Amino acid sequence: MDFEDTAEESAFREEARMWLEANAPTEKELSGMDYMAQGKYWQKRKADAGWACIRWPEEFGGRGANAIQQVILAQEEAKVESPETGMFAIGQGMAAPTMMSYANKEDKQRYLPRLASGEDIWCQLFSEPAGGSDLAALRTKAERDGDDWIINGQKIWTSGAHYSDYGILVVRTDPNVPKHKGLSYFFLDMKSAGIEIKPIKQISGEANFNEVYFTDVRIPDSQRLGEVGQGWKVALTTLMNERASIGAGGGGTRFKTVKRLAQSVNINGKPAIEDNHVRAKLANWYVQESGLKFTSYRTLSALSRGDIPGPENSIGKLVGAVKSQDMASFAIDLLEQQGIVRDQVQDEAFAALFQDTYMSIPGLRIAGGTDEIMANIIAERVLGLPQEPRMDKGIPFTEVPTGSG
């Protein structure tokens, strides 16, 4: 494991830092723009200067940088005050790698530069009500009609569907073969006739997720990625990139934020940081956060060498999301009565931070595979433990049991 930048990496870090400090939008520049407009404004500025999606080929809006340079840029951007660009994460981090692997040249040239510049936003249409974390159990069907496919069914938990321009979609094209072999993968215009989007209101009061209904939606066969029946193979490309992006951060409350809170509130007339129970909690979270940091360094070292990282991202997602939720819960307890206040203004903004984390992290623990799925991946693919018994293995999807009867 190497904790230091090479001379080349150090020079790139300085170049990125200087550009970001000189070009991050000011509050005056962003005045009057909503969240979405601010994100698009910043993304376009980065793209115009060659700092967007830098690992992509130049012809698609990138600069042909390597993986470690992309990580360095993300690290440096996190240090400046700049608009949130999370609305582009699915398109740039999940859809784009899949398009690069499976789309034809014309579609790459048409869609990827607009992804890099933030002109288009993409969503991922995978999860379904009856499937849970088992993507291969999906029931949305596609039937061939000449040069088109007719799509009928329902997707759920689709982040950003209500503001997305395009989506990537996995559907069942053959129910008479084992479930993994009967899937096909498409991309589509989210304004297509027959698509109905219904936001799902979350416990946090927000509505980032959606139900998406397909009623005789027509998609040209030219928008298929991969061969008919190879949708699972294509989807794995998307899923690997999804888990990597989630695992890299963990999201939510950080150790230093809870430590600062423990230093500012009292227990029995003394700073909470002096309480042995609080100190023990903080020590445990510090160890977890340090473990996640050094595990991520293994990934960075592998990227720097040009190697393919191992299973670290599943570990990061599994540990990081639970840790953030536990810290947020503890912080709310420390705040006592103020912990129930959720006004994101003035003195209450600090308390609202912990409440927002506590209520939003359950979604992160589901996204990209539940905690249980991550634990199974680690158990089976890292530790070499036996697979769990599967009643649906090797049988046609139409024969898969669907209930106790």
QUIKA-V812978 format. One record per residue. N is the residue number from 1. RES is the residue in one small letter. SS is DSSP state (h for helix, s for strand, l for the rest). OMEGA is omega in degrees with one decimal (999 if undefined). Layout:
N:RES:SS:OMEGA
N:RES:SS:OMEGA
This chain:
1:m:l:-177.5
2:d:l:-175.9
3:f:l:-174.1
4:e:l:172.8
5:d:l:167.5
6:t:l:178.7
7:a:h:179.6
8:e:h:179.8
9:e:h:178.8
10:s:h:178.6
11:a:h:178.4
12:f:h:179.5
13:r:h:179.6
14:e:h:177.3
15:e:h:-179.9
16:a:h:-178.9
17:r:h:-178.2
18:m:h:-179.6
19:w:h:-178.5
20:l:h:-179.5
21:e:h:-177.9
22:a:h:-170.3
23:n:h:176.9
24:a:l:-175.6
25:p:l:176.8
26:t:l:178.0
27:e:h:179.1
28:k:h:178.7
29:e:h:-173.5
30:l:h:-176.9
31:s:l:178.4
32:g:l:178.4
33:m:l:173.0
34:d:l:-177.3
35:y:h:-177.2
36:m:h:-179.3
37:a:h:178.7
38:q:h:179.1
39:g:h:179.6
40:k:h:179.1
41:y:h:-178.8
42:w:h:179.3
43:q:h:179.0
44:k:h:178.6
45:r:h:177.8
46:k:h:-178.4
47:a:h:-178.5
48:d:h:-177.8
49:a:l:178.6
50:g:l:-179.8
51:w:l:177.3
52:a:l:176.4
53:c:l:-168.0
54:i:l:-179.3
55:r:l:-179.7
56:w:l:172.9
57:p:l:-178.6
58:e:h:-177.6
59:e:h:179.7
60:f:h:176.6
61:g:l:179.7
62:g:l:178.6
63:r:l:176.9
64:g:l:179.8
65:a:l:177.7
66:n:l:-173.7
67:a:h:-177.6
68:i:h:175.9
69:q:h:176.7
70:q:h:178.7
71:v:h:179.4
72:i:h:178.7
73:l:h:179.1
74:a:h:178.3
75:q:h:-178.2
76:e:h:178.8
77:e:h:179.5
78:a:l:-177.5
79:k:l:-179.0
80:v:l:175.7
81:e:l:-178.9
82:s:l:-179.1
83:p:l:175.7
84:e:l:179.5
85:t:l:-178.6
86:g:h:-179.6
87:m:h:179.0
88:f:h:-170.7
89:a:h:-177.8
90:i:h:-179.3
91:g:h:-175.0
92:q:h:-173.9
93:g:h:-175.4
94:m:h:-179.4
95:a:h:-176.0
96:a:h:177.7
97:p:h:178.5
98:t:h:177.1
99:m:h:-179.4
100:m:h:-178.2
101:s:h:-168.7
102:y:h:-177.1
103:a:l:176.0
104:n:l:-174.2
105:k:h:-177.1
106:e:h:-179.8
107:d:h:175.8
108:k:h:-178.0
109:q:h:-179.1
110:r:h:-170.0
111:y:h:-172.1
112:l:h:178.2
113:p:h:179.1
114:r:h:172.8
115:l:h:-178.2
116:a:h:-176.1
117:s:l:179.9
118:g:l:178.9
119:e:l:178.7
120:d:l:176.7
121:i:l:-177.8
122:w:s:173.9
123:c:s:-176.9
124:q:s:-175.8
125:l:s:-176.6
126:f:l:-170.3
127:s:l:178.0
128:e:l:-176.0
129:p:l:-175.1
130:a:l:-172.8
131:g:l:-175.8
132:g:l:179.2
133:s:l:180.0
134:d:l:-177.4
135:l:h:-176.7
136:a:h:178.6
137:a:h:-175.8
138:l:l:-176.0
139:r:l:175.0
140:t:l:-171.6
141:k:s:175.2
142:a:s:179.6
143:e:s:-176.2
144:r:s:176.8
145:d:s:-176.7
146:g:l:179.3
147:d:l:-177.8
148:d:s:170.7
149:w:s:178.6
150:i:s:-173.6
151:i:s:174.1
152:n:s:178.7
153:g:s:-175.8
154:q:s:170.9
155:k:s:-177.3
156:i:l:-178.1
157:w:l:-179.6
158:t:l:-178.8
159:s:l:173.7
160:g:l:-178.9
161:a:h:-174.9
162:h:h:176.5
163:y:h:-176.8
164:s:l:177.0
165:d:l:-178.6
166:y:s:178.1
167:g:s:170.9
168:i:s:-165.3
169:l:s:172.4
170:v:s:-177.3
171:v:s:178.4
172:r:s:179.4
173:t:l:178.5
174:d:l:-179.5
175:p:l:-173.4
176:n:l:175.9
177:v:l:176.5
178:p:s:-164.8
179:k:h:-178.6
180:h:h:-174.6
181:k:h:-176.0
182:g:l:-175.7
183:l:s:173.6
184:s:s:-169.6
185:y:s:-178.3
186:f:s:162.9
187:f:s:-174.4
188:l:s:174.2
189:d:s:-177.8
190:m:l:175.6
191:k:l:-179.3
192:s:l:177.2
193:a:l:178.0
194:g:l:177.5
195:i:s:176.2
196:e:s:-176.4
197:i:s:179.2
198:k:s:178.8
199:p:s:176.9
200:i:s:-179.5
201:k:l:-177.0
202:q:l:-179.4
203:i:l:178.9
204:s:l:-177.0
205:g:l:179.6
206:e:l:179.7
207:a:l:-179.1
208:n:l:-179.1
209:f:s:-177.2
210:n:s:162.3
211:e:s:178.5
212:v:s:-178.4
213:y:s:178.1
214:f:s:177.6
215:t:s:-178.8
216:d:s:177.4
217:v:s:-176.2
218:r:s:178.9
219:i:s:177.3
220:p:s:177.5
221:d:h:178.6
222:s:h:178.5
223:q:h:172.8
224:r:s:176.5
225:l:s:-174.8
226:g:l:-179.8
227:e:l:173.8
228:v:l:-179.2
229:g:l:178.5
230:q:l:-178.1
231:g:h:179.9
232:w:h:178.9
233:k:h:179.4
234:v:h:-178.6
235:a:h:179.3
236:l:h:175.9
237:t:h:178.3
238:t:h:-175.3
239:l:h:179.3
240:m:h:178.9
241:n:h:178.3
242:e:h:-177.3
243:r:h:177.4
244:a:h:-176.9
245:s:h:178.3
246:i:h:-176.5
247:g:h:-176.8
248:a:h:-176.2
249:g:h:-175.3
250:g:l:174.5
251:g:l:169.9
252:g:l:-174.1
253:t:l:178.2
254:r:l:-178.2
255:f:h:-174.8
256:k:h:179.9
257:t:h:178.5
258:v:h:177.5
259:k:h:178.7
260:r:h:177.6
261:l:h:-178.7
262:a:h:177.9
263:q:h:-173.1
264:s:h:179.4
265:v:l:-176.1
266:n:s:169.0
267:i:s:-178.8
268:n:l:174.9
269:g:l:179.6
270:k:s:176.9
271:p:s:-177.8
272:a:h:-178.0
273:i:h:179.6
274:e:h:-179.8
275:d:l:-176.2
276:n:h:179.8
277:h:h:179.1
278:v:h:-179.0
279:r:h:178.5
280:a:h:177.6
281:k:h:-178.9
282:l:h:179.5
283:a:h:179.4
284:n:h:-179.9
285:w:h:176.7
286:y:h:178.2
287:v:h:179.4
288:q:h:-178.0
289:e:h:176.6
290:s:h:177.9
291:g:h:178.2
292:l:h:-179.9
293:k:h:-177.4
294:f:h:173.6
295:t:h:177.6
296:s:h:177.0
297:y:h:175.7
298:r:h:177.7
299:t:h:-179.8
300:l:h:179.2
301:s:h:179.0
302:a:h:178.6
303:l:h:-179.5
304:s:h:178.6
305:r:h:-176.6
306:g:l:-180.0
307:d:l:174.1
308:i:l:-179.1
309:p:l:178.2
310:g:l:-173.0
311:p:l:-174.1
312:e:h:-175.0
313:n:h:176.0
314:s:h:178.8
315:i:h:-179.0
316:g:h:-179.9
317:k:h:-176.8
318:l:h:-176.3
319:v:h:-172.3
320:g:h:-177.6
321:a:h:178.9
322:v:h:179.2
323:k:h:-179.1
324:s:h:179.7
325:q:h:178.2
326:d:h:-179.8
327:m:h:179.4
328:a:h:178.4
329:s:h:179.8
330:f:h:179.2
331:a:h:178.2
332:i:h:176.9
333:d:h:179.8
334:l:h:-178.5
335:l:h:-179.9
336:e:h:-174.8
337:q:h:179.0
338:q:h:-179.4
339:g:h:179.6
340:i:h:-179.5
341:v:l:-175.6
342:r:l:174.7
343:d:l:-176.1
344:q:l:179.9
345:v:l:171.0
346:q:h:-172.3
347:d:h:-177.1
348:e:h:-175.6
349:a:h:-178.9
350:f:h:178.2
351:a:h:-179.1
352:a:h:178.5
353:l:h:-178.3
354:f:h:177.6
355:q:h:179.0
356:d:h:178.3
357:t:h:-176.3
358:y:h:-176.1
359:m:h:-178.1
360:s:h:-176.9
361:i:h:177.1
362:p:h:176.1
363:g:h:178.2
364:l:h:179.3
365:r:l:176.0
366:i:l:-175.5
367:a:l:177.1
368:g:l:-177.5
369:g:l:-178.3
370:t:l:175.9
371:d:h:-178.0
372:e:h:177.4
373:i:h:179.2
374:m:h:179.1
375:a:h:177.8
376:n:h:178.8
377:i:h:-179.8
378:i:h:-178.1
379:a:h:-172.9
380:e:h:-171.4
381:r:h:179.2
382:v:h:-176.8
383:l:l:178.0
384:g:l:178.9
385:l:l:-178.8
386:p:l:176.0
387:q:l:174.0
388:e:l:177.2
389:p:l:-179.9
390:r:l:179.9
391:m:l:-174.3
392:d:l:-174.0
393:k:l:172.9
394:g:l:179.8
395:i:l:178.5
396:p:s:-177.8
397:f:h:-179.4
398:t:h:-179.6
399:e:h:179.9
400:v:l:178.7
401:p:l:-177.0
402:t:l:179.4
403:g:l:-177.1
404:s:l:-179.1
405:g:l:999
